[in-house]
Amino acid sequence: MVSLPFILTAGAEGDRSRRAARAVVLLALALAVVSALSLRVGASGVSPLAVLGDWLTGGEISTRDRVILLDIRLPRLLTGILVGAALAVSGAVLQGLFRNPLADPGIVGVSAGASLGAVMAIVLGGFLPATYASWAGMQMVPLAAFIGSWASTLILYRVATRAGRTSVATMLLAGIALGALSGAATGVMVYLADDTQLRDLTFWGMGSLAGASWTKLAAAAPVMIAGLAAAPWLARALNALALGEAAAMHLGIRVQRMKSLAILSVAASVGAAVAISGGIGFIGIVVPHLLRLAVGPDHRFLLPMSALLGAALLLLADMVSRVIVAPAELPIGIVTALAGGPVFLWILLRKRGLVDI
């Protein structure tokens, strides 16, 4: 997620670049600390060091503690890192593509399409024979969410592209329309759902990492990693696009190819993230905007820093969700909304000049 050349070449590019390079290092250290805490926090007092010591010395540690750490907390940690990074980087890419610091991954209808796919799997899975119902609940929901995100993206891209050129304005309006249609279809599914399914729909929509497992991570991680890996290739083009499409083309940027890559990478990343964690808001809009205020708009630094800060913040929110109502667990989407809502309001007020901090 952090490219070494970013750090090695930053010193020759002025104070802002050096500050951004230092920020990358500090965010990487912060993510490491938060990751260690995430493995330690929970109802069980098992420590990662205890498991490591058990491996090295053959000491005694209960099977229960080993399972909690390796089969529950570790996949949850890795899922949180990838989902947080994917949402934040997708937000930064879309904000650069739309040239609007308030753009969000949900703006292109990807999240709405993924949610519709998951809702359909939950509700329609109830009509399957009992033998297949449990399988549907475990496997079909993430798969359906991913398919829904890709279907929305393909429709959006088809509508917004004409004569080989993609209109960002048309894509924005089409995304709003697709979001409304997906919301209406989701409403129909909710109307058909029974009480148990309504509860599942409610908690899935709020977002959570509680269902993380090695199986789900193995399915979603390659997609999110591919989306994150594509982001650095967009940095120079997004910097040039800030000057306008005409100026970017004069600088040698293949604007249409850049738009296509940006849209597809966002669709893949957000679709996989929503499929594995449900609806988690505000990470994609707040993280890149705050970093842009702190270190500037250079996407060479903004994208890796968004990945690091997004991952760290989501892990922090996950830890809060686990301990604030222990032994129960608060949906992580509630935590991010409670924290992100005031920050988003502050961003809006600051843009209007109503606050000066």
C-alpha positions in Angstrom: 0.0 0.0 0.0 3.0 2.3 0.5 5.3 2.7 -2.4 9.0 2.9 -1.5 9.9 5.4 -4.3 7.4 7.8 -2.7 9.6 8.0 0.4 13.0 7.9 -1.3 12.2 10.7 -3.7 10.2 13.0 -1.4 13.2 14.8 0.0 14.0 16.6 -3.3 10.5 17.9 -3.7 10.2 20.6 -1.0 8.9 20.8 2.5 5.4 19.6 1.6 6.8 16.4 0.1 9.1 15.8 3.1 6.1 16.3 5.5 4.0 13.9 3.5 6.8 11.3 3.5 7.0 11.6 7.3 3.3 11.3 7.6 3.4 8.1 5.6 5.9 6.6 8.0 3.9 7.8 11.1 0.7 6.4 9.7 2.3 3.1 9.0 3.6 3.0 12.6 0.1 4.0 13.9 -1.5 1.2 11.8 1.0 -1.3 13.3 0.2 -0.2 16.9 -3.6 -0.3 16.2 -3.3 -3.8 14.7 -1.4 -5.1 17.7 -4.2 -3.6 20.0 -6.9 -5.1 17.8 -5.4 -8.6 18.3 -5.3 -8.0 22.0 -8.8 -6.5 22.6 -11.7 -8.8 23.2 -13.7 -10.9 25.6 -10.8 -13.3 25.9 -7.5 -12.2 27.4 -5.4 -14.2 25.0 -2.2 -12.4 23.9 -0.5 -12.7 20.5 2.8 -13.0 22.4 1.4 -15.9 24.4 0.6 -17.8 21.2 4.0 -16.9 19.7 5.7 -18.1 22.9 3.7 -21.3 22.7 5.0 -22.0 19.2 8.6 -21.2 20.1 8.9 -22.9 23.5 6.1 -25.5 23.4 4.4 -23.9 26.4 0.8 -24.5 27.4 -1.9 -22.5 25.9 -5.5 -23.5 25.6 -6.9 -24.6 22.2 -9.7 -22.1 22.8 -7.3 -19.2 23.1 -5.4 -20.3 20.0 -8.6 -20.6 18.0 -9.8 -17.2 19.2 -6.6 -15.5 18.1 -5.9 -17.4 14.8 -9.3 -18.2 13.5 -11.4 -15.2 14.8 -9.2 -12.2 15.5 -6.5 -12.5 12.9 -8.9 -12.8 9.9 -11.0 -10.0 11.4 -7.9 -7.8 11.7 -6.8 -8.5 8.1 -10.4 -7.9 6.9 -10.6 -4.6 8.7 -7.3 -3.5 7.2 -8.3 -4.3 3.6 -11.8 -3.0 3.9 -10.7 0.3 5.5 -7.9 0.8 3.0 -10.2 -0.1 0.0 -13.0 2.3 1.1 -10.6 5.2 1.8 -8.5 4.8 -1.4 -11.7 4.5 -3.4 -12.9 7.7 -1.9 -9.7 9.5 -2.7 -9.8 8.2 -6.3 -13.4 9.3 -6.8 -12.7 12.7 -5.3 -9.8 13.2 -7.7 -11.9 11.9 -10.7 -14.9 14.1 -9.9 -12.6 17.0 -8.8 -14.9 17.3 -5.8 -13.6 16.7 -2.2 -17.0 15.6 -1.1 -17.3 12.6 -3.5 -17.9 9.2 -2.0 -17.7 5.6 -3.2 -21.5 5.3 -2.8 -21.9 8.1 -5.3 -21.5 5.8 -8.3 -24.2 3.4 -7.1 -21.7 0.6 -6.3 -22.7 0.3 -2.6 -26.4 0.4 -3.5 -26.0 -2.4 -6.0 -24.0 -4.5 -3.6 -26.6 -3.9 -0.9 -29.4 -5.0 -3.2 -27.6 -8.2 -4.1 -27.1 -9.0 -0.4 -30.7 -8.2 0.5 -31.9 -10.4 -2.3 -29.7 -13.3 -1.2 -31.0 -13.0 2.4 -34.7 -12.7 1.5 -34.9 -15.1 -1.4 -32.6 -17.6 0.3 -35.4 -18.1 2.8 -37.5 -19.7 0.1 -34.9 -22.4 -0.5 -35.2 -25.9 1.2 -33.8 -26.0 4.7 -30.8 -28.1 3.4 -29.6 -25.1 1.3 -30.8 -22.3 3.5 -27.8 -22.3 5.8 -25.4 -22.5 2.9 -27.2 -19.5 1.3 -26.7 -17.5 4.4 -23.0 -18.2 4.6 -22.0 -18.1 1.0 -24.6 -16.5 -1.2 -24.7 -13.1 0.6 -21.1 -12.1 -0.1 -21.3 -13.5 -3.6 -24.6 -11.7 -4.4 -23.2 -8.4 -3.0 -20.2 -8.7 -5.2 -22.3 -9.5 -8.3 -24.6 -6.6 -7.5 -21.7 -4.1 -7.3 -20.3 -5.3 -10.6 -23.8 -5.2 -12.3 -24.3 -1.6 -11.2 -20.9 -0.6 -12.4 -21.3 -2.2 -15.8 -24.7 -0.5 -16.3 -23.3 2.8 -15.1 -20.3 2.6 -17.4 -22.5 1.7 -20.4 -24.8 4.6 -19.8 -22.0 7.1 -19.2 -19.9 6.1 -22.1 -20.6 7.3 -25.7 -18.3 7.1 -28.7 -15.5 5.7 -26.5 -15.6 8.6 -24.0 -17.0 8.5 -20.5 -18.8 11.6 -19.1 -18.2 12.1 -15.4 -21.3 14.3 -15.1 -23.5 11.6 -16.7 -21.9 9.0 -14.6 -22.7 11.0 -11.5 -26.4 11.4 -12.5 -26.7 7.8 -13.6 -25.2 6.7 -10.2 -27.9 8.7 -8.4 -30.6 7.1 -10.6 -29.2 3.6 -10.0 -29.0 4.2 -6.3 -32.6 5.2 -6.3 -33.7 2.1 -8.3 -31.6 -0.2 -6.0 -33.1 1.4 -3.0 -36.6 0.8 -4.4 -35.9 -2.8 -5.1 -34.3 -3.2 -1.7 -37.6 -1.8 -0.2 -39.5 -4.5 -2.0 -37.3 -7.2 -0.6 -37.6 -5.8 2.9 -41.4 -5.8 2.5 -41.3 -9.5 1.6 -38.9 -10.4 4.4 -40.0 -12.2 7.6 -39.0 -11.1 11.1 -35.8 -13.1 11.2 -34.7 -11.9 7.8 -35.5 -8.3 8.8 -33.1 -8.6 11.7 -30.4 -10.0 9.4 -31.0 -7.2 6.9 -30.8 -4.6 9.6 -27.5 -5.8 11.1 -26.0 -6.4 7.6 -26.9 -2.9 6.6 -25.2 -1.4 9.6 -21.9 -3.1 8.8 -19.7 -5.4 10.9 -16.5 -7.4 10.8 -17.9 -10.0 13.1 -18.5 -12.4 10.2 -14.9 -12.3 9.0 -13.3 -15.7 8.3 -10.4 -17.1 6.3 -12.8 -18.4 3.7 -14.5 -15.0 3.1 -11.1 -13.2 3.2 -9.6 -15.5 0.6 -12.5 -14.7 -1.7 -12.5 -10.9 -1.2 -8.9 -10.1 -0.5 -7.5 -10.6 -4.1 -10.2 -8.2 -5.5 -9.5 -5.5 -2.9 -5.7 -5.9 -3.2 -6.0 -5.6 -7.0 -8.0 -2.4 -6.6 -5.4 -1.0 -4.2 -2.5 -2.0 -6.4 -4.1 -0.1 -9.3 -4.3 3.1 -7.3 -0.7 4.2 -7.6 -0.9 4.0 -11.4 -3.6 6.6 -11.2 -1.7 9.1 -9.0 0.0 11.1 -11.8 -3.2 11.2 -13.9 -5.3 12.4 -11.1 -2.8 15.1 -10.3 -3.0 16.2 -14.0 -6.8 15.9 -14.1 -7.0 18.6 -11.3 -6.0 21.1 -14.1 -8.9 19.9 -16.3 -9.3 17.2 -18.9 -7.9 19.3 -21.7 -4.8 20.2 -19.7 -4.3 16.6 -18.7 -4.5 15.4 -22.3 -1.8 18.0 -23.2 0.4 16.6 -20.5 0.2 13.2 -22.2 -2.4 11.6 -19.9 -4.8 9.1 -21.6 -7.8 10.5 -19.9 -10.3 7.9 -21.1 -8.1 5.0 -20.1 -7.6 6.6 -16.7 -11.3 7.0 -16.2 -12.0 3.4 -17.1 -9.3 2.1 -14.7 -10.5 4.4 -11.9 -14.1 3.3 -12.3 -13.3 -0.4 -12.4 -10.8 -0.3 -9.5 -13.4 1.5 -7.3 -16.1 -0.9 -8.3 -14.0 -3.9 -7.5 -12.7 -2.6 -4.2 -16.0 -1.2 -2.9 -17.9 -4.2 -4.1 -15.6 -6.7 -2.4 -15.6 -4.5 0.8 -19.3 -4.3 1.0 -19.7 -8.0 0.2 -17.5 -9.0 3.2 -18.4 -6.3 5.7 -21.8 -4.8 4.9 -22.5 -1.1 4.7 -19.8 1.0 6.4 -20.1 4.7 5.8 -17.9 7.9 6.1 -14.5 6.2 5.8 -14.4 6.9 2.0 -15.4 10.5 2.3 -13.8 11.7 5.5 -10.3 10.1 5.4 -9.1 11.5 2.0 -10.5 14.9 2.7 -8.8 15.2 6.1 -5.5 14.1 4.6 -5.9 16.6 1.7 -6.3 19.4 4.3 -3.3 18.2 6.2 -0.7 17.4 3.5 -2.1 18.7 0.2 -3.7 17.2 -2.9 -0.7 15.3 -4.3 -2.2 11.8 -5.0 1.2 10.2 -4.9 1.1 10.7 -1.2 -2.7 11.0 -0.7 -3.5 7.5 -2.0 -1.0 5.5 0.2 -1.8 7.7 3.2 -5.6 7.1 2.7 -5.0 3.4 2.7 -3.1 3.5 6.0 -5.4 6.0 7.8 -8.5 4.3 6.5 -7.3 0.9 7.8 -6.3 2.3 11.1 -9.6 4.2 11.7 -11.7 1.2 10.8 -9.7 -1.0 13.2 -10.2 1.6 15.9 -13.9 1.7 15.2 -14.0 -2.1 15.3 -12.3 -2.1 18.7 -14.8 0.4 20.0 -17.7 -1.7 18.7 -16.4 -4.7 20.5 -15.9 -3.1 23.9 -18.5 -0.4 24.2 -21.4 -2.8 24.9 -19.4 -5.9 25.8 -20.1 -8.8 25.8 -22.5 -7.8 23.0 -21.1 -6.1 19.9 -22.3 -2.8 18.3 -22.4 -2.7 14.5 -19.4 -0.9 13.3 -21.4 1.2 10.9 -23.0 2.9 13.9 -19.5 3.8 15.3 -18.3 5.2 12.0 -21.5 7.2 11.5 -21.3 8.7 15.1 -17.6 9.7 14.5 -17.8 10.6 10.8 -21.1 12.6 10.9 -19.8 15.5 13.0 -16.5 15.5 11.0 -18.4 15.6 7.7 -20.6 18.5 9.1 -17.4 20.3 10.1 -16.0 19.9 6.5 -19.2 21.4 5.1 -19.1 24.3 7.5 -15.5 24.9 6.9 -16.0 25.0 3.1 -18.7 27.7 3.6 -16.4 29.7 5.9 -18.6 29.3 9.0 -15.7 27.8 11.0 -12.0 28.6 10.8 -10.4 25.6 12.5 
